[in-house]
Amino acid sequence: MRKVLWILLVFLLSYWTIFQNAASVSSPELSEITFQDIKDAIDKTKEIDSKVSRLEEEVSTLRNYVPSVIFHAQVSEGGNPVGPTKLIYDRVDINNGQAYDASSGNFIAPMNGIFYFSYSLLGQKQSLDSMVQLMKNGVAQSYIHSILQHGQAQTASMSIILPLVRGDIVWVELLQGITWSEMSSMYFQGFLLQRT
């Protein structure tokens, strides 16, 4: 953009001399353009150039806040995992950025950033003690523990915000219990909050 403006100015200045000479012969209005008018035009162009530079910087900054990574996955209906096992959310509804792998159940951070995750648990009625935990590089970060009486069922969910570096792996493990996956009750989702 700056190059275009400077080329335009050089073009105008080159032809100003020609028009100035022609104007003195044929048109008094053109001859009234002064050096100050040209200087004011150059100053205005510099001001516009400065504003364009600031806008480019702001756009670059805003790109850091656009969530380019978003995923939402579920355990297919009837899957009903039994613990202990790593949970594989095989039904992927959204996977912008392709950071979630449905074959392994892993979310692999494609960049450094702060990420939001949420996951859920619904134990079957005969599963009195169910537990899942969110893992980051093999270390538990949070968990859901559901202890119910026989014949009861209750959905639980947990949210967490984690700083990740590129290549960090996040997944969910079912430590114990029998889950129920009907009607989207078992999900794992997340998105990029901010690049770092």
N, C-alpha and C positions, 0 to 999 in steps of 0.2 A: 504494500500500500504506500509506503514511504517513497519507494522508487518511482511509482506512478506519479505521485504529487510533485516530486522534484523534476521529473521529465516534463511534466506539464508546465512548471514554472520556467524552465529553460526555454521551452517552446514559446511561451508568452513573451519572455524577455527578448528573444531573438526577433520575433515579429513586431515587437513594440517599436523598435527603431524604424522598421520599414513603414509601419503605420504612422508613426510620428512624422516622418518625412513626407509621406503621401498626404497626411492630414493637413499639413501646413499649406499644401497646394490646393486641396479640394474640399476639406471639411474642417471648419473651425472647432467642432465638438471634439473630434479625436485629438486635436492638438492640445486640448485642455488637460489631458492625462499627464499627471506630474510624477516625478520620481517618488514623491511621498505616497501617491496612490499605489505604486508598485510595491514600495516598502510595506505599506499596510496589508497588501494582498499576501506578501511573503510571510509577514507576522501571523496573519490569520491562518495560513497554510501550516505554519509551525504549530500553532495552537491546536488545529484539527489533528495533526500528526501525533501530538502528545496525548490527546484524548483517545485516539485509536489505540495507542500503545497501552494506556491504562485499561481500556476495554479488553484488549487481548490478554492482559495479565489477569483480569477478573474472570474471564471465561476459563482460563487455564486453572485458576483456583477452584472454580465451581465444578470443574470436571472431577476433582478429587472427592466431591460429595455426592456424585451421582452413583447410585447403587448399581454397578455393572455386574454384580454377582448376586443372584437370587435363586433359591431353590425351594421346592416343596415336594416331598416324597412320602409315600404311604406304604404300609405293608398291605399287599393285596388281600381282599376279602377272602376269608377262609384259610389264610396263612397260619394264624394263631400260633406263633412261636412258643416254644417251651424252653425255659432256662435250665442251665446256663448256656447262653449262645450270643454271638454277635448278631444284632438285628440288621436285616437286609431290607431296606425300604425299596421294594422292586417296582412299585408303580410311581413313576415320576410325572408330576403334573407341570412343574416349571423347573427349568434348569438353565437360566440365563447365565452365561459365563462357563457352562459345562464343568463346574467345580465338583459336583456330586456324581459319584460313580455308583449306579444302581446294581452292578454286579458284585461289588465288594461292600457296599454300605458306607464307604468312606467319603467324607468331604475333604478335599485337598485344597488348601489355601493357594489361589493363583497369584497372590500378591501380599505384601505386608499391609495390615490394616486392622481395624477394630470391627469385629463381626458379632451379629446377634444370632442366637440359636434358640430354638424351642423344640421340645419333643414331648410325647405323651405316653401314658400307660393306662390300659384297661385290662385288669386281671379278670379271668373267668370266675364264675360264682363258686366253683370248687377250689379255686386258688386263693387260699386265705392269706398268703404272705407273698407278695410280688415286689420285685425291685428291679429298676433299670438305672443305669448311670451313663452320663455323657463323658466320653474319654477324649483327651487331647494328647497325642503322641504317647499313648499308653498310660497316662496318669488321669485318674478320676477327677472331674471338675465339679460335678453336681450329680444329684440322684433324686429319684422318686421312689418312695417306699410306701406301699399300700398294704395295710393290715386290716382285714375285714372279717366279719363273722360269716359262717357258712350261709350260702344263699344270697349274699350281698355282692354288689358290683358297684364300682365307682371309678369314673375317669379322672385322671390327674394329669397335670402338665407342668412343665418347668421351663423357664426362660433364663438365659444367661448371656452375658456380653463378654467376649474373649478377645484379647489382643493376639493376633497370629502373625507369623512371618511366613513368607512364601515357602510352600512345601509342608507346613504343619498339617497333620491329619486329625480329623475329628470324626468320631463315630459314636454309636449308642450300643451298650451291652445290656442284655437281659441277664441279670445275675441269678434270679430265681423266679419261679412262678409259671403259670400258664396264662397266656394273653388271649384277648379276643380282638380280632382285627376287622370286624364288620363295621360298615358305615363310617369309614375313615377314622376309626378310633385310635389307630396307631400311626402317628406321623412324626416326621423329622423335617425341620425347615430352618432356613437361615438366610441372612443377607449381609452384604457389606454396609457398614454404617459410615466408615471413613477410611480413606487410605492414609497410611502413615509412612 
